[in-house]
Amino acid sequence: MHIALGLIEYAPDEHDLALETREIRDRERRELLKLLDAGLAAGELEQDADTEVLARFLASVFEGLSIQARDGATVSQLQAVGRAAASGLPWAKGGT
């Protein structure tokens, strides 16, 4: 999975490139959704899991971690954020 963070804000003459990066982010979110749907079908997630919300949540966390890494966060800081995000995922079977 690639994280497409370029051109979140853009000048009017960069509109096409901004749309392209938006499409990449959307495609990656849809890939996450497919994986989550497969996990739901395989019984790896609670049956009431909202995979659309989960895909958007995970995409947001991944994108945020990427920005933090680019801005100089350490590996241990990023891992702590990942653990905090994972602790809020009670939809995984055996989760809290």
MARPA-260466 format. One record per residue: residue in three letters; x, y, z of N, C-alpha, C, CB in turn. Coordinates in nm, 2 decimals, padded with zeros to 4 digits. Glycine has a CB too. Example, Ala and Ser with C-alpha at 12.3 -4.5 7.8 and 13.67 -1.06 7.14 Angstrom:
+------+--------+---------+--------+---------+----------+--------+--------+---------+--------+---------+----------+--------+
| rest | n.east | n.north |   n.up | ca.east | ca.north |  ca.up | c.east | c.north |   c.up | cb.east | cb.north |  cb.up |
+------+--------+---------+--------+---------+----------+--------+--------+---------+--------+---------+----------+--------+
|  ALA |  01.32 |  -00.57 |  00.78 |   01.23 |   -00.45 |  00.78 |  01.32 |  -00.33 |  00.78 |   01.13 |   -00.45 |  00.90 |
|  SER |  01.28 |  -00.22 |  00.71 |   01.37 |   -00.11 |  00.71 |  01.29 |   00.00 |  00.79 |   01.41 |   -00.06 |  00.57 |
+------+--------+---------+--------+---------+----------+--------+--------+---------+--------+---------+----------+--------+
//
This chain:
+------+--------+---------+--------+---------+----------+--------+--------+---------+--------+---------+----------+--------+
| rest | n.east | n.north |   n.up | ca.east | ca.north |  ca.up | c.east | c.north |   c.up | cb.east | cb.north |  cb.up |
+------+--------+---------+--------+---------+----------+--------+--------+---------+--------+---------+----------+--------+
|  MET |  00.08 |  -00.12 |  00.00 |   00.00 |    00.00 |  00.00 |  00.09 |   00.12 |  00.00 |  -00.10 |    00.00 |  00.12 |
|  HIS |  00.06 |   00.21 | -00.08 |   00.13 |    00.34 | -00.09 |  00.03 |   00.45 | -00.03 |   00.16 |    00.38 | -00.24 |
|  ILE |  00.09 |   00.54 |  00.04 |   00.01 |    00.65 |  00.09 |  00.04 |   00.77 |  00.01 |   00.05 |    00.68 |  00.24 |
|  ALA | -00.07 |   00.82 | -00.06 |  -00.06 |    00.94 | -00.14 | -00.10 |   01.06 | -00.07 |  -00.15 |    00.92 | -00.27 |
|  LEU |  00.00 |   01.14 | -00.02 |  -00.03 |    01.26 |  00.06 |  00.00 |   01.38 | -00.02 |   00.05 |    01.25 |  00.18 |
|  GLY |  00.06 |   01.38 | -00.13 |   00.09 |    01.50 | -00.21 | -00.03 |   01.57 | -00.25 |   00.17 |    01.46 | -00.33 |
|  LEU | -00.02 |   01.70 | -00.25 |  -00.12 |    01.79 | -00.30 | -00.26 |   01.78 | -00.23 |  -00.14 |    01.76 | -00.44 |
|  ILE | -00.25 |   01.78 | -00.10 |  -00.37 |    01.79 | -00.02 | -00.43 |   01.93 | -00.04 |  -00.35 |    01.76 |  00.13 |
|  GLU | -00.34 |   02.02 | -00.04 |  -00.38 |    02.16 | -00.08 | -00.30 |   02.19 | -00.21 |  -00.35 |    02.26 |  00.03 |
|  TYR | -00.36 |   02.26 | -00.30 |  -00.30 |    02.28 | -00.43 | -00.34 |   02.41 | -00.49 |  -00.34 |    02.17 | -00.52 |
|  ALA | -00.25 |   02.46 | -00.58 |  -00.28 |    02.58 | -00.66 | -00.38 |   02.54 | -00.77 |  -00.15 |    02.64 | -00.71 |
|  PRO | -00.45 |   02.64 | -00.83 |  -00.55 |    02.60 | -00.93 | -00.49 |   02.53 | -01.05 |  -00.61 |    02.73 | -00.98 |
|  ASP | -00.36 |   02.56 | -01.09 |  -00.30 |    02.50 | -01.20 | -00.25 |   02.36 | -01.17 |  -00.18 |    02.58 | -01.25 |
|  GLU | -00.26 |   02.31 | -01.05 |  -00.23 |    02.17 | -01.01 | -00.35 |   02.09 | -00.99 |  -00.14 |    02.18 | -00.88 |
|  HIS | -00.46 |   02.13 | -01.03 |  -00.59 |    02.06 | -01.01 | -00.59 |   01.91 | -01.06 |  -00.70 |    02.13 | -01.08 |
|  ASP | -00.53 |   01.89 | -01.18 |  -00.53 |    01.75 | -01.23 | -00.45 |   01.66 | -01.14 |  -00.48 |    01.75 | -01.37 |
|  LEU | -00.33 |   01.71 | -01.10 |  -00.24 |    01.63 | -01.02 | -00.31 |   01.60 | -00.88 |  -00.11 |    01.70 | -01.00 |
|  ALA | -00.37 |   01.70 | -00.83 |  -00.44 |    01.69 | -00.70 | -00.55 |   01.58 | -00.71 |  -00.50 |    01.82 | -00.65 |
|  LEU | -00.63 |   01.58 | -00.82 |  -00.73 |    01.48 | -00.84 | -00.67 |   01.34 | -00.85 |  -00.81 |    01.51 | -00.97 |
|  GLU | -00.56 |   01.33 | -00.92 |  -00.49 |    01.20 | -00.93 | -00.45 |   01.15 | -00.79 |  -00.37 |    01.21 | -01.02 |
|  THR | -00.39 |   01.23 | -00.71 |  -00.35 |    01.18 | -00.57 | -00.48 |   01.15 | -00.49 |  -00.27 |    01.29 | -00.50 |
|  ARG | -00.58 |   01.22 | -00.51 |  -00.71 |    01.19 | -00.44 | -00.76 |   01.05 | -00.48 |  -00.82 |    01.30 | -00.46 |
|  GLU | -00.75 |   01.03 | -00.61 |  -00.80 |    00.90 | -00.66 | -00.71 |   00.79 | -00.61 |  -00.79 |    00.90 | -00.82 |
|  ILE | -00.58 |   00.81 | -00.59 |  -00.49 |    00.71 | -00.54 | -00.53 |   00.68 | -00.39 |  -00.35 |    00.75 | -00.54 |
|  ARG | -00.56 |   00.78 | -00.31 |  -00.60 |    00.76 | -00.17 | -00.73 |   00.69 | -00.17 |  -00.61 |    00.90 | -00.10 |
|  ASP | -00.83 |   00.72 | -00.26 |  -00.95 |    00.65 | -00.26 | -00.94 |   00.51 | -00.30 |  -01.05 |    00.72 | -00.36 |
|  ARG | -00.85 |   00.48 | -00.40 |  -00.83 |    00.34 | -00.44 | -00.77 |   00.26 | -00.32 |  -00.74 |    00.34 | -00.56 |
|  GLU | -00.68 |   00.32 | -00.25 |  -00.62 |    00.25 | -00.13 | -00.72 |   00.22 | -00.02 |  -00.50 |    00.33 | -00.08 |
|  ARG | -00.81 |   00.32 |  00.00 |  -00.92 |    00.30 |  00.10 | -01.01 |   00.18 |  00.05 |  -01.00 |    00.43 |  00.12 |
|  ARG | -01.04 |   00.18 | -00.08 |  -01.12 |    00.07 | -00.13 | -01.05 |  -00.07 | -00.11 |  -01.16 |    00.09 | -00.28 |
|  GLU | -00.92 |  -00.07 | -00.13 |  -00.84 |   -00.19 | -00.11 | -00.85 |  -00.24 |  00.04 |  -00.70 |   -00.17 | -00.15 |
|  LEU | -00.84 |  -00.14 |  00.13 |  -00.86 |   -00.17 |  00.27 | -01.00 |  -00.23 |  00.29 |  -00.84 |   -00.05 |  00.36 |
|  LEU | -01.10 |  -00.17 |  00.23 |  -01.24 |   -00.21 |  00.25 | -01.25 |  -00.36 |  00.20 |  -01.33 |   -00.12 |  00.17 |
|  LYS | -01.19 |  -00.39 |  00.09 |  -01.19 |   -00.53 |  00.04 | -01.13 |  -00.63 |  00.14 |  -01.12 |   -00.54 | -00.10 |
|  LEU | -01.02 |  -00.59 |  00.20 |  -00.96 |   -00.67 |  00.30 | -01.05 |  -00.69 |  00.42 |  -00.82 |   -00.62 |  00.34 |
|  LEU | -01.10 |  -00.58 |  00.47 |  -01.19 |   -00.59 |  00.58 | -01.32 |  -00.67 |  00.55 |  -01.23 |   -00.45 |  00.63 |
|  ASP | -01.37 |  -00.65 |  00.43 |  -01.49 |   -00.73 |  00.40 | -01.46 |  -00.88 |  00.39 |  -01.54 |   -00.69 |  00.26 |
|  ALA | -01.34 |  -00.92 |  00.34 |  -01.29 |   -01.06 |  00.34 | -01.28 |  -01.11 |  00.49 |  -01.16 |   -01.07 |  00.27 |
|  GLY | -01.22 |  -01.02 |  00.57 |  -01.21 |   -01.06 |  00.71 | -01.34 |  -01.08 |  00.78 |  -01.13 |   -00.96 |  00.79 |
|  LEU | -01.44 |  -01.00 |  00.75 |  -01.57 |   -01.01 |  00.80 | -01.64 |  -01.14 |  00.75 |  -01.66 |   -00.89 |  00.76 |
|  ALA | -01.62 |  -01.17 |  00.62 |  -01.68 |   -01.30 |  00.57 | -01.61 |  -01.42 |  00.63 |  -01.66 |   -01.30 |  00.41 |
|  ALA | -01.48 |  -01.41 |  00.66 |  -01.41 |   -01.52 |  00.72 | -01.43 |  -01.54 |  00.87 |  -01.26 |   -01.51 |  00.69 |
|  GLY | -01.51 |  -01.45 |  00.93 |  -01.54 |   -01.45 |  01.07 | -01.43 |  -01.39 |  01.16 |  -01.56 |   -01.59 |  01.11 |
|  GLU | -01.34 |  -01.32 |  01.10 |  -01.23 |   -01.25 |  01.17 | -01.27 |  -01.12 |  01.24 |  -01.11 |   -01.23 |  01.08 |
|  LEU | -01.38 |  -01.07 |  01.20 |  -01.44 |   -00.95 |  01.26 | -01.57 |  -00.98 |  01.32 |  -01.44 |   -00.83 |  01.16 |
|  GLU | -01.61 |  -00.90 |  01.42 |  -01.75 |   -00.91 |  01.47 | -01.85 |  -00.89 |  01.36 |  -01.77 |   -00.81 |  01.59 |
|  GLN | -01.96 |  -00.96 |  01.36 |  -02.05 |   -00.95 |  01.26 | -02.12 |  -00.82 |  01.24 |  -02.16 |   -01.05 |  01.28 |
|  ASP | -02.12 |  -00.73 |  01.34 |  -02.18 |   -00.60 |  01.33 | -02.07 |  -00.49 |  01.29 |  -02.24 |   -00.56 |  01.46 |
|  ALA | -01.95 |  -00.54 |  01.25 |  -01.85 |   -00.44 |  01.21 | -01.89 |  -00.37 |  01.09 |  -01.71 |   -00.52 |  01.19 |
|  ASP | -01.87 |  -00.24 |  01.09 |  -01.90 |   -00.15 |  00.98 | -01.77 |  -00.13 |  00.90 |  -01.96 |   -00.01 |  01.02 |
|  THR | -01.75 |  -00.21 |  00.80 |  -01.62 |   -00.21 |  00.73 | -01.59 |  -00.08 |  00.66 |  -01.62 |   -00.33 |  00.63 |
|  GLU | -01.70 |  -00.01 |  00.61 |  -01.67 |    00.12 |  00.55 | -01.61 |   00.22 |  00.65 |  -01.80 |    00.17 |  00.49 |
|  VAL | -01.67 |   00.22 |  00.77 |  -01.61 |    00.31 |  00.87 | -01.47 |   00.27 |  00.91 |  -01.71 |    00.31 |  00.99 |
|  LEU | -01.45 |   00.14 |  00.92 |  -01.32 |    00.09 |  00.96 | -01.22 |   00.12 |  00.85 |  -01.33 |   -00.06 |  00.98 |
|  ALA | -01.25 |   00.11 |  00.73 |  -01.16 |    00.14 |  00.62 | -01.12 |   00.29 |  00.62 |  -01.22 |    00.10 |  00.48 |
|  ARG | -01.22 |   00.37 |  00.64 |  -01.19 |    00.52 |  00.65 | -01.10 |   00.55 |  00.78 |  -01.32 |    00.60 |  00.66 |
|  PHE | -01.13 |   00.48 |  00.89 |  -01.06 |    00.50 |  01.01 | -00.91 |   00.46 |  00.99 |  -01.11 |    00.42 |  01.13 |
|  LEU | -00.89 |   00.34 |  00.93 |  -00.75 |    00.29 |  00.91 | -00.68 |   00.38 |  00.81 |  -00.76 |    00.15 |  00.86 |
|  ALA | -00.75 |   00.42 |  00.70 |  -00.68 |    00.51 |  00.61 | -00.64 |   00.64 |  00.67 |  -00.78 |    00.54 |  00.49 |
|  SER | -00.72 |   00.69 |  00.76 |  -00.69 |    00.81 |  00.83 | -00.57 |   00.80 |  00.92 |  -00.81 |    00.86 |  00.91 |
|  VAL | -00.57 |   00.68 |  00.99 |  -00.45 |    00.66 |  01.08 | -00.32 |   00.64 |  01.00 |  -00.48 |    00.53 |  01.16 |
|  PHE | -00.33 |   00.56 |  00.89 |  -00.21 |    00.54 |  00.80 | -00.16 |   00.67 |  00.75 |  -00.24 |    00.44 |  00.69 |
|  GLU | -00.25 |   00.75 |  00.70 |  -00.22 |    00.88 |  00.64 | -00.16 |   00.97 |  00.74 |  -00.34 |    00.95 |  00.57 |
|  GLY | -00.22 |   00.98 |  00.86 |  -00.16 |    01.06 |  00.97 | -00.03 |   01.01 |  01.02 |  -00.26 |    01.06 |  01.09 |
|  LEU | -00.01 |   00.88 |  01.02 |   00.13 |    00.83 |  01.06 |  00.23 |   00.87 |  00.96 |   00.12 |    00.68 |  01.08 |
|  SER |  00.19 |   00.86 |  00.83 |   00.28 |    00.90 |  00.73 |  00.33 |   01.05 |  00.74 |   00.22 |    00.87 |  00.59 |
|  ILE |  00.23 |   01.13 |  00.76 |   00.26 |    01.27 |  00.78 |  00.35 |   01.29 |  00.90 |   00.13 |    01.36 |  00.80 |
|  GLN |  00.32 |   01.23 |  01.01 |   00.40 |    01.24 |  01.13 |  00.54 |   01.19 |  01.11 |   00.34 |    01.16 |  01.25 |
|  ALA |  00.56 |   01.08 |  01.03 |   00.69 |    01.03 |  01.00 |  00.77 |   01.13 |  00.91 |   00.68 |    00.89 |  00.93 |
|  ARG |  00.70 |   01.18 |  00.82 |   00.76 |    01.28 |  00.73 |  00.81 |   01.40 |  00.81 |   00.67 |    01.32 |  00.62 |
|  ASP |  00.73 |   01.44 |  00.91 |   00.77 |    01.56 |  00.99 |  00.86 |   01.52 |  01.10 |   00.64 |    01.61 |  01.05 |
|  GLY |  00.92 |   01.40 |  01.11 |   01.02 |    01.37 |  01.20 |  00.99 |   01.29 |  01.33 |   01.08 |    01.49 |  01.25 |
|  ALA |  00.87 |   01.24 |  01.34 |   00.84 |    01.15 |  01.45 |  00.93 |   01.03 |  01.45 |   00.69 |    01.11 |  01.45 |
|  THR |  00.96 |   00.98 |  01.57 |   01.05 |    00.87 |  01.58 |  00.97 |   00.74 |  01.56 |   01.12 |    00.87 |  01.72 |
|  VAL |  01.04 |   00.63 |  01.54 |   00.97 |    00.50 |  01.53 |  00.89 |   00.47 |  01.65 |   01.07 |    00.39 |  01.50 |
|  SER |  00.95 |   00.49 |  01.77 |   00.88 |    00.46 |  01.89 |  00.76 |   00.55 |  01.91 |   00.97 |    00.48 |  02.01 |
|  GLN |  00.76 |   00.67 |  01.87 |   00.64 |    00.76 |  01.88 |  00.53 |   00.71 |  01.78 |   00.68 |    00.91 |  01.84 |
|  LEU |  00.57 |   00.67 |  01.66 |   00.48 |    00.62 |  01.56 |  00.42 |   00.48 |  01.61 |   00.54 |    00.60 |  01.43 |
|  GLN |  00.50 |   00.40 |  01.67 |   00.45 |    00.27 |  01.73 |  00.35 |   00.30 |  01.84 |   00.56 |    00.19 |  01.78 |
|  ALA |  00.37 |   00.40 |  01.92 |   00.28 |    00.43 |  02.03 |  00.15 |   00.48 |  01.97 |   00.34 |    00.54 |  02.12 |
|  VAL |  00.15 |   00.55 |  01.87 |   00.03 |    00.60 |  01.81 | -00.05 |   00.48 |  01.75 |   00.06 |    00.70 |  01.70 |
|  GLY |  00.03 |   00.39 |  01.68 |  -00.03 |    00.27 |  01.63 | -00.10 |   00.18 |  01.73 |   00.07 |    00.19 |  01.56 |
|  ARG | -00.03 |   00.17 |  01.85 |  -00.09 |    00.09 |  01.96 | -00.22 |   00.16 |  02.01 |   00.01 |    00.08 |  02.08 |
|  ALA | -00.22 |   00.29 |  02.02 |  -00.33 |    00.37 |  02.07 | -00.45 |   00.35 |  01.97 |  -00.30 |    00.52 |  02.09 |
|  ALA | -00.42 |   00.36 |  01.84 |  -00.53 |    00.34 |  01.74 | -00.58 |   00.20 |  01.75 |  -00.47 |    00.37 |  01.60 |
|  ALA | -00.50 |   00.10 |  01.76 |  -00.54 |   -00.04 |  01.77 | -00.62 |  -00.07 |  01.89 |  -00.42 |   -00.13 |  01.76 |
|  SER | -00.60 |   00.00 |  02.00 |  -00.67 |   -00.02 |  02.12 | -00.82 |   00.02 |  02.11 |  -00.61 |    00.05 |  02.24 |
|  GLY | -00.84 |   00.11 |  02.01 |  -00.98 |    00.15 |  01.99 | -01.06 |   00.07 |  01.89 |  -00.98 |    00.30 |  01.95 |
|  LEU | -01.01 |  -00.05 |  01.86 |  -01.07 |   -00.13 |  01.75 | -01.14 |  -00.25 |  01.81 |  -00.97 |   -00.17 |  01.65 |
|  PRO | -01.25 |  -00.23 |  01.88 |  -01.32 |   -00.35 |  01.95 | -01.39 |  -00.44 |  01.85 |  -01.42 |   -00.30 |  02.05 |
|  TRP | -01.40 |  -00.41 |  01.72 |  -01.46 |   -00.49 |  01.62 | -01.38 |  -00.61 |  01.59 |  -01.49 |   -00.41 |  01.50 |
|  ALA | -01.26 |  -00.61 |  01.62 |  -01.18 |   -00.73 |  01.59 | -01.21 |  -00.84 |  01.69 |  -01.02 |   -00.70 |  01.59 |
|  LYS | -01.23 |  -00.96 |  01.65 |  -01.26 |   -01.07 |  01.74 | -01.15 |  -01.08 |  01.84 |  -01.28 |   -01.20 |  01.67 |
|  GLY | -01.19 |  -01.08 |  01.97 |  -01.09 |   -01.09 |  02.08 | -01.04 |  -00.95 |  02.12 |  -00.98 |   -01.17 |  02.04 |
|  GLY | -01.09 |  -00.84 |  02.05 |  -01.05 |   -00.71 |  02.08 | -01.12 |  -00.66 |  02.21 |  -01.08 |   -00.61 |  01.97 |
|  THR | -01.08 |  -00.54 |  02.25 |  -01.14 |   -00.49 |  02.37 | -01.25 |  -00.38 |  02.34 |  -01.04 |   -00.42 |  02.46 |
+------+--------+---------+--------+---------+----------+--------+--------+---------+--------+---------+----------+--------+
//
